[in-house]
Amino acid sequence: RSEIIPNTKQLKVLNLQLDDAGNYTCEYGSHKVHISLHVFELTISSHGHFLANEVPKLTLIQNSSKPLPNLSITLFNSNNNTVITKPLENTRQKYVLQLKKLEATDSGTWMCHVHADSPLINQNITFDVKVLGFQNPVLERKYATVDSTVILSWHLNFQKITWKEGFTGQLNWKQQENATSHELLDFNVTARGEQHKTKRSSHFWFEIPESKPESTIELKLHKVHFNHSGQYQCQLVYNGRYTQNKIELVVMNVSANPVGPLPRGAKTTLICQVSSPLPPNAHLLWEHVNGTQADIKKSKQNEAKVEVNVSAAGLWNCHLIEDNGRKISLSYPVEEAPVWISYAVTGASIGGSVLVLGLACLCIISGISWQRRRQRAKRMIRARQYLLENKTCQCQQ
């Protein structure tokens, strides 16, 4: 594994190993030159391939002529920021450091700086860290209105970090945190970066768009229902380990009670609600178009519903506002009923009252008649029993 370069008389050692450390002597005539070779070996757990939130371990081993120097180790991530480490072992020959939880943005070339005062050592050792994960936020909240079309997307980073390993994944949905989870689809990505998806559930209808680039997992919902809301969780699995990312779908719906045109003098209640409680920085707001400030009705903190009483026709909008910005809006037109409908409603009310009164009278008359028949039947039974008890037999002589 060694050779001498003829022109410079340098010794070249190939595939350097820890055992190559020690003192080397070059003799030329009566001249002798001594060189001390110090060898470091740096290894990182999982061969530098991690999933998000995993905690790697870094091992540094040194070998040289005795005594071994005491080393100072500083670690820099791919953004050239110092990484705080936790020492797990320090025997001068072997140093084991525990790193922080990794994020997808930690992928890149890291540097380990080794320093010693005697002998003077200032050595930089670079190594690659690849973190397979998502480019989405840890928890993303997406809002949609009933009957709209929504696309949920998870952006993976395996192409960005040139991940040359195969892995699998699946997409699950559950209505609430503690509810039963339903698998919607699974997928696998080959070492070449080719992605294959398969539907696994018919719990509700959805579509898998043909998305580009291949590093995106998408789910398309047509005509969103209120019960489509919940947590959609994408999970990546590699070598028996997994990481996951959630998108929470919040659905808005508006309705009226009672439904239909508003008769003159009547009232209706407009209801605006979302499928789950809102965060502290969000609220619902009813607003009467071309109305006054008094027509505005705002939900209380963390409430998922707001109601407003309406006594006149007009267009009302319900807004979901987060951080003073409108996320989604739904309109509800309150129509005024024609005059004949108002008369019909009044007539129906009067007619209904008369009908109820007539039915009540009929019930009373029927009850009295039934009671009389019952009493007459009882008297007949008593008379028959009396005749049977007093009956005599007369014989002719």
LUMVEX-910984 format. One record per residue: x, y, z of N, C-alpha, C in turn. Coordinates in steps of 0.2 Angstrom, whole numbers, padded with zeros to 4 digits, always signed. Layout:
<nodes>
XYZXYZXYZ...
</nodes>
This chain:
<nodes>
+0004-0006+0000+0000+0000+0000+0004+0006+0000+0011+0006-0001+0015+0012-0001+0020+0011-0007+0022+0017-0009+0027+0018-0015+0031+0024-0014+0037+0025-0017+0041+0030-0016+0041+0034-0023+0039+0041-0022+0039+0045-0029+0046+0046-0030+0049+0044-0036+0056+0045-0038+0059+0052-0038+0055+0056-0041+0058+0063-0041+0059+0067-0035+0054+0066-0030+0054+0070-0024+0056+0065-0018+0057+0059-0019+0059+0054-0014+0054+0054-0008+0047+0056-0010+0042+0056-0005+0039+0049-0004+0037+0047+0002+0033+0041+0003+0026+0041+0003+0023+0038-0002+0015+0038-0003+0012+0032+0000+0008+0033+0005+0004+0027+0008-0003+0028+0006-0005+0022+0003-0012+0022+0000-0017+0018+0005-0023+0020+0005-0028+0017+0009-0026+0017+0017-0025+0023+0019-0022+0024+0026-0026+0021+0031-0023+0018+0036-0027+0014+0041-0024+0017+0048-0027+0015+0053-0025+0017+0060-0018+0014+0062-0017+0008+0060-0011+0005+0061-0005+0008+0058-0006+0012+0053-0001+0015+0049+0003+0021+0053-0001+0023+0059+0002+0028+0063+0009+0026+0066+0013+0031+0068+0019+0030+0071+0025+0034+0068+0031+0032+0070+0037+0036+0068+0040+0033+0061+0042+0037+0056+0045+0035+0050+0051+0039+0050+0057+0035+0047+0063+0038+0047+0066+0037+0040+0068+0042+0037+0071+0043+0030+0079+0043+0031+0083+0039+0028+0090+0039+0028+0093+0040+0022+0097+0045+0021+0101+0046+0015+0108+0048+0017+0112+0043+0016+0119+0043+0018+0119+0044+0025+0123+0049+0028+0123+0050+0035+0117+0054+0038+0113+0056+0033+0107+0060+0036+0101+0056+0037+0098+0058+0043+0092+0054+0045+0086+0060+0046+0080+0058+0044+0075+0063+0045+0069+0059+0048+0066+0061+0054+0061+0057+0058+0054+0061+0057+0049+0057+0055+0043+0060+0054+0038+0056+0058+0034+0059+0062+0028+0056+0066+0022+0057+0062+0019+0051+0061+0012+0051+0057+0007+0050+0062+0002+0054+0062-0004+0054+0066-0010+0053+0062-0014+0048+0064-0020+0045+0060-0026+0046+0063-0031+0049+0060-0038+0050+0063-0043+0045+0059-0048+0042+0062-0053+0039+0059-0060+0041+0062-0064+0044+0057-0070+0047+0059-0076+0043+0056-0080+0041+0060-0086+0037+0057-0092+0040+0060-0098+0040+0057-0104+0042+0059-0109+0036+0058-0114+0036+0063-0119+0030+0063-0123+0030+0057-0126+0025+0055-0130+0024+0050-0127+0026+0043-0120+0026+0043-0117+0027+0037-0119+0034+0034-0121+0039+0039-0123+0045+0037-0129+0046+0033-0134+0041+0034-0140+0041+0031-0145+0041+0036-0149+0046+0037-0154+0047+0043-0161+0049+0040-0166+0048+0045-0172+0051+0044-0173+0057+0049-0177+0061+0047-0178+0067+0051-0180+0065+0059-0178+0069+0063-0178+0068+0071-0174+0062+0073-0170+0059+0069-0165+0054+0072-0159+0058+0075-0156+0054+0080-0150+0057+0084-0144+0053+0082-0139+0056+0078-0134+0052+0076-0128+0052+0081-0123+0048+0080-0117+0047+0085-0111+0048+0080-0106+0052+0083-0100+0053+0079-0094+0050+0083-0090+0046+0080-0085+0042+0083-0078+0045+0080-0074+0047+0084-0067+0049+0082-0062+0045+0085-0057+0041+0082-0052+0037+0085-0045+0040+0082-0040+0041+0086-0034+0043+0084-0029+0038+0086-0023+0038+0082-0017+0034+0084-0011+0037+0082-0006+0037+0086+0000+0040+0085+0005+0038+0090+0011+0040+0089+0016+0038+0094+0014+0041+0101+0016+0037+0106+0014+0039+0113+0018+0045+0115+0015+0049+0120+0008+0048+0122+0003+0052+0118-0004+0049+0118-0009+0052+0114-0011+0059+0116-0011+0064+0112-0013+0071+0114-0021+0071+0116-0023+0076+0120-0030+0077+0122-0033+0081+0117-0038+0079+0114-0041+0083+0108-0047+0087+0110-0047+0093+0106-0053+0097+0107-0057+0096+0100-0063+0095+0100-0067+0093+0094-0073+0098+0094-0073+0102+0088-0079+0106+0086-0082+0104+0080-0089+0104+0080-0092+0101+0075-0096+0107+0071-0096+0107+0065-0100+0112+0061-0105+0109+0056-0111+0111+0055-0116+0108+0051-0115+0111+0044-0119+0109+0039-0119+0111+0032-0120+0118+0031-0123+0122+0036-0123+0129+0036-0117+0133+0039-0112+0129+0041-0106+0132+0045-0108+0134+0052-0113+0132+0055-0115+0134+0061-0112+0128+0066-0110+0131+0072-0108+0126+0077-0113+0122+0080-0112+0115+0080-0117+0110+0083-0115+0109+0090-0120+0109+0094-0119+0107+0101-0119+0099+0102-0114+0097+0105-0114+0089+0105-0114+0087+0113-0115+0081+0114-0115+0078+0120-0110+0072+0121-0104+0073+0125-0099+0068+0125-0102+0061+0128-0101+0056+0125-0103+0049+0128-0097+0045+0130-0091+0046+0127-0085+0043+0129-0079+0047+0127-0074+0047+0131-0068+0051+0130-0062+0047+0134-0058+0043+0129-0053+0039+0132-0046+0041+0129-0046+0048+0126-0040+0050+0122-0039+0047+0116-0040+0040+0116-0039+0036+0109-0046+0036+0106-0052+0037+0109-0058+0036+0106-0063+0041+0109-0066+0045+0105-0071+0050+0107-0078+0049+0103-0083+0048+0107-0090+0047+0105-0094+0053+0107-0097+0056+0102-0101+0062+0103-0108+0061+0100-0113+0063+0104-0120+0062+0102-0123+0069+0099-0126+0069+0093-0128+0075+0090-0135+0077+0092-0138+0082+0090-0145+0084+0091-0149+0081+0086-0156+0081+0087-0160+0079+0082-0160+0082+0075-0159+0078+0070-0158+0081+0064-0165+0083+0060-0164+0088+0056-0170+0090+0052-0168+0089+0045-0173+0090+0040-0171+0089+0033-0167+0094+0031-0167+0100+0034-0162+0105+0031-0155+0104+0033-0154+0099+0038-0147+0098+0040-0143+0094+0035-0146+0092+0029-0142+0088+0024-0137+0092+0021-0131+0089+0020-0125+0092+0017-0119+0090+0020-0114+0094+0018-0107+0092+0020-0105+0095+0027-0104+0091+0032-0102+0094+0039-0094+0094+0039-0092+0097+0045-0085+0097+0046-0083+0096+0053-0078+0092+0055-0076+0091+0061-0069+0094+0062-0068+0099+0066-0062+0102+0067-0059+0099+0074-0052+0096+0073-0049+0093+0078-0043+0098+0080-0042+0099+0086-0037+0103+0089-0033+0100+0095-0027+0101+0095-0022+0099+0100-0017+0104+0101-0014+0106+0107-0009+0110+0108-0002+0107+0107-0001+0101+0110+0005+0097+0110+0004+0090+0108+0006+0088+0102+0009+0092+0097+0003+0096+0094+0005+0101+0090+0000+0106+0087-0004+0102+0082-0010+0102+0083-0015+0099+0078-0020+0104+0076-0021+0105+0070-0027+0109+0067-0030+0105+0061-0034+0100+0062-0036+0096+0057-0043+0097+0055-0045+0098+0049-0052+0098+0047-0054+0091+0043-0059+0088+0046-0062+0082+0043-0069+0083+0041-0070+0082+0034-0077+0083+0032-0080+0076+0031-0087+0076+0031-0091+0070+0030-0098+0073+0028-0101+0068+0025-0108+0070+0022-0113+0067+0027-0119+0071+0027-0125+0069+0031-0131+0070+0027-0134+0065+0026-0141+0065+0022-0147+0063+0026-0151+0068+0026-0157+0067+0030-0163+0067+0026-0166+0061+0026-0172+0060+0022-0178+0062+0025-0182+0067+0022-0188+0070+0026-0192+0074+0021-0196+0079+0024-0201+0083+0020-0198+0090+0020-0200+0093+0015-0199+0101+0015-0205+0105+0017-0210+0101+0019-0216+0105+0022-0215+0107+0029-0218+0111+0032-0218+0112+0039-0220+0106+0043-0218+0106+0049-0219+0100+0054-0227+0098+0054-0231+0103+0055-0238+0103+0055-0241+0108+0051-0244+0106+0045-0247+0111+0040-0254+0111+0041-0258+0117+0041-0265+0117+0042-0268+0120+0035-0272+0116+0032-0275+0119+0026-0283+0119+0026-0285+0125+0024-0292+0126+0024-0296+0125+0018-0302+0123+0018-0306+0122+0012-0313+0123+0013-0317+0125+0008-0325+0125+0009-0328+0119+0006-0334+0118+0009-0338+0112+0007-0339+0113-0001-0339+0107-0005-0340+0107-0012-0334+0110-0016-0329+0112-0013-0323+0114-0017-0318+0108-0018-0313+0110-0022-0308+0105-0024-0302+0107-0020-0298+0102-0017-0292+0103-0013-0287+0098-0015-0281+0100-0015-0275+0096-0016-0270+0096-0010-0269+0091-0007-0264+0090-0002-0258+0088-0005-0252+0091-0003-0246+0089-0006-0240+0089+0000-0236+0083-0001-0230+0082+0003-0224+0082-0002-0219+0087+0000-0214+0088-0004-0208+0084-0001-0205+0079-0004-0200+0075-0001-0193+0078-0004-0188+0076+0000-0181+0079-0002-0176+0074-0005-0179+0068-0007-0174+0063-0009-0170+0065-0015-0173+0069-0020-0169+0070-0026-0165+0076-0024-0167+0081-0020-0162+0086-0018-0156+0084-0015-0156+0079-0011-0150+0077-0007-0147+0071-0011-0149+0069-0017-0147+0063-0020-0146+0057-0016-0152+0055-0013-0153+0049-0009-0153+0043-0014-0148+0039-0013-0147+0033-0018-0149+0027-0014-0154+0027-0010-0156+0021-0007-0164+0021-0008-0167+0015-0008-0174+0014-0009-0177+0014-0002-0183+0017-0002-0187+0017+0004-0195+0017+0002-0199+0016+0007-0206+0015+0006-0210+0021+0010-0216+0021+0009-0220+0026+0013-0228+0024+0012-0232+0028+0016-0239+0027+0015-0242+0033+0018-0249+0034+0015-0253+0040+0017-0259+0038+0021-0260+0040+0027-0265+0038+0031-0270+0044+0033-0276+0043+0035-0281+0048+0036-0285+0046+0043-0286+0051+0047-0290+0049+0053-0294+0056+0054-0300+0055+0057-0305+0061+0058-0302+0065+0063-0300+0062+0069-0298+0065+0075-0291+0062+0077-0288+0065+0082-0282+0063+0085-0282+0056+0087-0287+0054+0091-0288+0047+0094-0292+0042+0090-0294+0044+0084-0299+0040+0080-0295+0035+0076-0298+0030+0073-0295+0025+0069-0292+0028+0063-0286+0025+0062-0282+0027+0056-0284+0023+0050-0285+0026+0044-0286+0023+0038-0281+0024+0033-0278+0018+0030-0273+0019+0025-0276+0021+0018-0274+0026+0015-0277+0028+0009-0273+0026+0003-0266+0026+0003-0262+0024-0002-0255+0022+0001-0251+0018-0003-0244+0017-0001-0240+0018-0007-0233+0019-0006-0229+0021-0012-0222+0018-0010-0218+0017-0015-0211+0015-0014-0207+0019-0019-0201+0021-0017-0196+0024-0021-0190+0020-0022-0188+0019-0028-0182+0015-0029-0176+0018-0029-0170+0015-0029-0163+0018-0028-0162+0023-0034-0166+0022-0040-0165+0027-0045-0170+0033-0045-0174+0033-0039-0178+0039-0038-0185+0038-0041-0187+0032-0044-0193+0031-0047-0198+0029-0042-0204+0033-0043-0209+0032-0038-0215+0028-0040-0218+0024-0036-0224+0020-0038-0229+0020-0032-0235+0022-0034-0241+0023-0029-0246+0018-0031-0250+0016-0025-0255+0011-0025-0261+0013-0021-0267+0014-0023-0273+0015-0018-0274+0009-0014-0275+0010-0008-0277+0005-0003-0283+0006+0001-0287+0011+0000-0293+0012+0003-0299+0015-0001-0305+0013+0000-0311+0016-0003-0315+0020+0002-0312+0022+0007-0316+0025+0013-0319+0031+0010-0316+0035+0006-0320+0040+0002-0316+0041-0005-0319+0044-0009-0316+0045-0016-0311+0050-0016-0305+0048-0019-0300+0053-0020-0296+0051-0026-0292+0056-0028-0288+0055-0035-0281+0056-0033-0276+0052-0037-0269+0053-0036-0267+0056-0042-0265+0063-0042-0263+0067-0048-0257+0064-0051-0256+0065-0057-0249+0063-0060-0245+0069-0059-0242+0069-0053-0238+0075-0052-0231+0075-0054-0228+0081-0056-0221+0082-0057-0218+0087-0053-0213+0087-0050-0208+0081-0050-0210+0075-0046-0206+0070-0047-0207+0063-0044-0207+0064-0036-0204+0069-0034-0202+0070-0026-0209+0072-0023-0214+0073-0026-0220+0075-0023-0226+0070-0022-0229+0069-0016-0234+0065-0015-0241+0069-0014-0246+0068-0019-0251+0072-0019-0258+0068-0018-0263+0071-0015-0270+0068-0014-0275+0074-0016-0279+0072-0021-0284+0077-0024-0291+0075-0021-0295+0079-0018-0302+0078-0016-0306+0082-0020-0311+0079-0024-0316+0083-0027-0322+0084-0023-0325+0090-0023-0331+0092-0020-0331+0089-0012-0327+0093-0009-0325+0091-0002-0331+0091+0003-0332+0086+0007-0337+0085+0012-0335+0087+0018-0339+0089+0023-0338+0091+0030-0334+0085+0033-0336+0079+0032-0332+0073+0035-0326+0071+0032-0323+0075+0027-0317+0074+0024-0311+0077+0028-0313+0081+0033-0309+0085+0037-0305+0080+0042-0299+0082+0044-0295+0078+0049-0288+0078+0047-0284+0073+0050-0277+0073+0049-0275+0068+0044-0271+0071+0039-0268+0067+0033-0261+0066+0035-0259+0060+0036-0252+0059+0038-0248+0055+0033-0242+0058+0031-0238+0054+0026-0232+0052+0030-0230+0045+0029-0225+0042+0033-0220+0039+0028-0213+0040+0030-0208+0037+0026-0205+0032+0030-0203+0026+0027-0200+0021+0031-0193+0019+0027-0188+0018+0031-0181+0017+0028-0178+0012+0034-0176+0006+0032-0172+0002+0036-0176+0001+0043-0182+0000+0043-0186-0001+0049-0187+0005+0053-0185+0011+0051-0186+0017+0054-0191+0021+0050-0194+0026+0054-0199+0030+0050-0199+0037+0053-0201+0041+0048-0203+0048+0050-0209+0050+0047-0213+0055+0049-0219+0057+0047-0221+0064+0047-0226+0066+0043-0227+0073+0042-0235+0074+0041-0238+0079+0045-0246+0079+0045-0248+0085+0041-0254+0085+0038-0257+0091+0035-0264+0090+0038-0267+0095+0042-0273+0095+0045-0278+0099+0040-0283+0095+0038-0288+0099+0033-0294+0101+0037-0295+0107+0037-0301+0111+0041-0306+0113+0035-0312+0110+0036-0317+0112+0031-0323+0116+0034-0325+0121+0030-0330+0126+0032-0336+0125+0029-0342+0126+0032-0349+0125+0030-0353+0131+0032-0358+0133+0028-0363+0138+0031-0370+0135+0030-0375+0137+0034-0381+0134+0033-0386+0139+0037-0393+0138+0036-0398+0142+0039-0403+0138+0043-0406+0141+0048-0411+0137+0052-0416+0142+0054-0422+0142+0051-0425+0137+0046-0422+0139+0039-0422+0134+0034-0420+0135+0028-0425+0137+0023-0423+0141+0018-0428+0144+0013-0429+0151+0014-0433+0154+0009-0435+0161+0009-0437+0163+0016-0436+0170+0017-0438+0172+0024-0444+0176+0023-0450+0174+0026-0456+0178+0026-0455+0184+0030-0460+0189+0028-0460+0195+0031-0461+0195+0038-0457+0198+0043-0458+0198+0050-0455+0192+0053-0452+0187+0049-0449+0181+0052-0442+0182+0053-0439+0177+0057-0431+0177+0058-0428+0171+0056-0422+0171+0054-0418+0165+0053-0411+0165+0056-0408+0160+0057-0402+0160+0060-0397+0157+0055-0392+0161+0054-0386+0159+0049-0381+0156+0054-0378+0150+0051-0373+0146+0055-0367+0145+0051-0361+0147+0053-0355+0146+0050-0351+0142+0055-0348+0136+0052-0344+0132+0057-0339+0129+0053-0333+0127+0057-0328+0123+0054-0327+0116+0057-0323+0112+0054-0323+0105+0057-0319+0104+0063-0315+0108+0065-0311+0108+0071-0310+0114+0074-0308+0114+0081-0307+0121+0084-0301+0125+0081-0302+0131+0081-0297+0135+0077-0291+0137+0082-0285+0138+0080-0280+0140+0084-0281+0147+0087-0277+0149+0092-0278+0156+0095-0278+0162+0090-0274+0161+0085-0273+0167+0080-0278+0167+0074-0284+0163+0075-0289+0162+0070-0296+0163+0073-0300+0165+0069-0307+0166+0071-0312+0166+0065-0319+0165+0066-0324+0166+0061-0327+0172+0061-0330+0175+0056-0333+0182+0056-0339+0182+0051-0345+0183+0053-0350+0184+0049-0350+0192+0047-0352+0193+0040-0352+0200+0038-0358+0201+0033-0362+0206+0034-0367+0208+0030-0365+0212+0025-0365+0210+0018-0363+0214+0013-0367+0220+0012-0364+0226+0012-0367+0233+0012-0370+0234+0018-0369+0230+0023-0372+0232+0030-0368+0236+0034-0369+0237+0040-0366+0241+0045-0361+0237+0050-0358+0241+0054-0353+0238+0058-0357+0234+0063-0363+0235+0065-0367+0232+0069-0369+0225+0067-0369+0224+0060-0370+0217+0057-0365+0212+0058-0359+0214+0060-0353+0210+0060-0354+0205+0067-0353+0199+0066-0353+0194+0072-0346+0190+0071-0343+0190+0077-0336+0187+0077-0336+0181+0082-0333+0176+0080-0333+0170+0085-0328+0171+0091-0329+0168+0096-0325+0168+0102-0319+0164+0101-0314+0165+0105-0307+0161+0104-0308+0154+0105-0305+0150+0100-0305+0143+0100-0312+0140+0098-0317+0144+0097-0324+0142+0095-0324+0140+0087-0327+0134+0086-0328+0132+0079-0334+0134+0076-0338+0138+0079-0345+0140+0076-0347+0147+0078-0350+0150+0073-0353+0157+0075-0360+0157+0072-0364+0160+0075-0371+0161+0073-0373+0168+0073-0378+0170+0068-0380+0177+0068-0388+0177+0066-0392+0181+0070-0399+0181+0068-0401+0186+0063-0404+0184+0058-0406+0188+0052-0413+0189+0052-0416+0195+0051-0423+0197+0050-0424+0200+0043-0419+0201+0039-0421+0204+0033-0416+0201+0027-0419+0201+0021-0415+0198+0016-0408+0202+0014-0404+0198+0011-0397+0201+0010-0392+0196+0009-0386+0198+0007-0380+0193+0006-0376+0193+0012-0374+0188+0015-0370+0187+0021-0364+0183+0019-0358+0185+0021-0352+0182+0020-0349+0179+0027-0346+0173+0027-0343+0171+0033-0335+0170+0031-0331+0173+0034-0324+0173+0033-0320+0169+0039-0315+0165+0037-0310+0162+0041-0304+0167+0041-0303+0170+0047-0297+0174+0047-0291+0172+0051-0285+0172+0049-0280+0169+0053-0274+0175+0052-0272+0177+0058-0267+0182+0058-0269+0188+0054-0275+0190+0054-0278+0196+0051-0278+0195+0043-0277+0189+0041-0278+0188+0034-0284+0183+0032-0288+0184+0027-0293+0179+0026-0290+0173+0022-0292+0167+0025-0290+0161+0022-0295+0158+0017-0301+0158+0019-0307+0156+0015-0313+0160+0017-0318+0160+0012-0324+0163+0013-0330+0159+0010-0336+0160+0013-0342+0157+0010-0348+0162+0011-0352+0162+0005-0357+0167+0005-0364+0163+0006-0369+0166+0009-0375+0164+0010-0380+0169+0009-0384+0168+0003-0389+0174+0002-0396+0172+0005-0398+0177+0009-0405+0177+0012-0410+0180+0008-0415+0176+0005-0420+0179+0000-0426+0180+0004-0430+0185+0002-0436+0187+0005-0442+0183+0001-0446+0180+0005-0451+0176+0002-0457+0181-0001-0460+0179-0007-0465+0183-0010-0471+0184-0005-0475+0189-0006-0480+0191-0002-0485+0185-0001-0487+0182-0006-0492+0177-0006-0489+0171-0001-0483+0170-0001-0480+0165+0004-0481+0167+0011-0480+0174+0012-0482+0176+0019-0489+0175+0021-0494+0176+0016-0501+0175+0017-0502+0168+0018-0499+0164+0014-0500+0156+0014-0497+0154+0021-0491+0157+0023-0489+0154+0030-0494+0156+0035-0496+0163+0035-0501+0165+0040-0507+0160+0040-0510+0159+0034-0516+0155+0033-0515+0148+0035-0509+0145+0034-0507+0139+0036-0507+0138+0044-0504+0144+0047-0504+0144+0054-0511+0144+0057-0515+0148+0054-0522+0148+0057-0526+0142+0055-0525+0139+0049-0528+0133+0048-0526+0127+0052-0519+0127+0053-0516+0122+0058-0519+0123+0065-0520+0129+0067-0523+0129+0074-0530+0127+0074-0534+0129+0069-0541+0126+0068-0541+0119+0068-0537+0116+0064-0536+0109+0063-0535+0105+0070-0530+0108+0073-0528+0105+0080-0534+0105+0085-0538+0111+0085-0543+0112+0089-0549+0107+0087-0550+0106+0081-0555+0101+0078-0553+0094+0080-0547+0092+0080-0545+0086+0081-0546+0085+0089-0544+0090+0093-0545+0089+0100-0552+0088+0102-0557+0092+0099-0564+0091+0100-0567+0084+0098-0564+0082+0092-0566+0075+0090-0564+0070+0095-0558+0071+0098-0555+0066+0102-0559+0066+0109-0561+0072+0111-0565+0072+0117-0572+0069+0116-0575+0070+0110-0582+0067+0109-0581+0059+0108-0576+0057+0105-0575+0050+0104-0574+0047+0111-0570+0050+0115-0569+0048+0122-0575+0047+0126-0579+0052+0126-0585+0052+0130-0590+0046+0127-0591+0045+0121-0595+0040+0118-0592+0033+0119-0585+0032+0119-0582+0026+0121-0584+0024+0128-0583+0029+0133-0584+0028+0140-0592+0026+0141-0597+0029+0138-0604+0027+0138-0605+0020+0136-0602+0018+0130-0603+0011+0128-0600+0006+0133-0594+0008+0136-0591+0004+0141-0595+0003+0147-0598+0008+0149-0603+0007+0155-0609+0003+0154-0612+0004+0148-0618+0000+0146-0616-0007+0145-0610-0009+0143-0608-0016+0143-0607-0019+0149-0605-0015+0154-0604-0017+0161-0611-0019+0164-0616-0015+0163-0622-0016+0166-0626-0022+0163-0625-0024+0157-0627-0030+0154-0624-0036+0156-0618-0036+0158-0614-0041+0161-0617-0043+0168-0618-0037+0172-0620-0038+0178-0627-0041+0178-0632-0039+0174-0639-0042+0173-0639-0049+0171-0634-0051+0167-0634-0058+0165-0632-0062+0171-0627-0060+0174-0625-0064+0180-0630-0065+0185-0634-0060+0186-0640-0060+0191-0645-0065+0189-0647-0065+0183-0652-0070+0181-0649-0077+0181-0643-0078+0180-0640-0085+0181-0640-0087+0188-0639-0083+0192-0638-0085+0199-0645-0086+0202-0651-0083+0200-0658-0084+0203-0662-0089+0199-0660-0092+0194-0664-0097+0190-0666-0103+0194-0673-0105+0194-0676-0111+0197-0678-0116+0192-0679-0122+0195-0682-0128+0190-0688-0130+0193-0694-0130+0189-0701-0132+0192-0702-0139+0188-0705-0143+0192-0707-0150+0190-0714-0151+0190-0717-0154+0185-0724-0156+0185-0726-0162+0189-0732-0161+0192-0734-0167+0197-0740-0170+0193
</nodes>
